[in-house]
Amino acid sequence: MAQEQKEYRTVWRFYTIPDYEREERWLNDMAAAGWNFVRTNGVRFVFRKGTPGEFRYKIDLAERTADDRVREEYYNFLTDCGLRIVCDFKEFIYLQKPTAEGPFDAADDTYARLRVLNKAYDCSLRMVCRLLRLFTVLLAGLLLLQGLLPASEFLHGMAFGLSGGAVVMMTLIWVPIITGLRRRVTALIGEIGVKR
């Protein structure tokens, strides 16, 4: 049992959607040190001891679709290309490939980078829309309760605090994430225009 525990390592890390390239580099650094990626829940990463530099890792984002068949077809396409899907978490797909088979992409595959960046941008926008819907429903519920209950000073303060907190969160967290991704997408589109 003690030998089995030393075979695995758990590392706690947090990456946001635009940090997928940094996360990918970190996974490859861990693999170079002999720790092969096994799974994640978004913050808890599990690795298994292996041969240093045996595998490479790539992060892809799933296509935006509610159809499980489309997602399954995309997974089949990835495995047909010789890639192993290590795990998936939310929109993220973690891919593995033996290092001996070479890199995932061509040396300068701007189109592939643009595709993943567009998916990250789309995913971020969807997250903001979900949060806006959630805050709107909560705020509407609090305002409705405020109108129904006679002593609603507390609910009024809660509604004000919730709406103010939502605006601050959206401004300080999501606006920089989305504008940063948009800037990166625009830069890649500019590179493509120059290369033609």
Secondary structure, DSSP 8 states (H G I E B T S, - for coil): -HHHHHHEEEEE----GGGHHHHHHHHHHHHHTTEEEEEESSSEEEEEE--TT-EEEEEEE--S-S-HHHHHHHHHHHHHTT-EEEEEETTEEEEEEEGGG--SS-TT-HHHHHHHHHHHHHHHHHHHHHHHHHHHHHHHHHHHHHHH-S--HHHHHHHHHHHHHHHHHIIIIIHHHHHHHHHHHHHHHHHHHHH-
